[in-house]
Amino acid sequence: MRLTRFTDLALRILMRLAVAETDLPTTREVAATMRVPYTHTAKVVARLQHLGLVEARRGRGGGLTLTTAGRAASVGGVVRELEGPGDVVDCDGTVPCPLRSACILRGALRRAQEAFFAELDPLTVNDLVATPTGPLLLGISGGPPTGVESP
């Protein structure tokens, strides 16, 4: 299973916001920290905001914050939501696979995909920023942790 760049960036943004205490980074600042284009970051932030995981405030004193729901969100649930439904392989695509009616691989891949998500389900966004990750994130973003042990 391979995550899309969109989902990867979304998880990194959630992690970055989970260590933000008093500083409210802007979308532009998060893009610079993560070394990704601003336009891509803005699309990801908009989606996370739509899911209720991130709050974005404009203007002076504005910035991005992780919501309570975002902090407690299951990583597996976030990945499922962002990756969307679907099989690992598209057996019914524009040129359907001739083996699809009797294929054992399709079911095995579906079970493997579910096992992948199940492994991520117990993890929360808060869990992802425990030591040693939280302090490292603070080092690249420049702010004190929230609920994260100092090294």
Secondary structure, 3 states (H helix, E strand, C coil): CCCCHHHHHHHHHHHHHHCCCCCCCCHHHHHHHHCCCHHHHHHHHHHHHHCCCEEEECCCCCEEEECHHHHHCEHHHHHHHHHCCCCCCCCCCCCCCCCHHHCHHHHHHHHHHHHHHHHHCCCEHHHHCCCCHHHHHHHHHCCCCCCCCCC
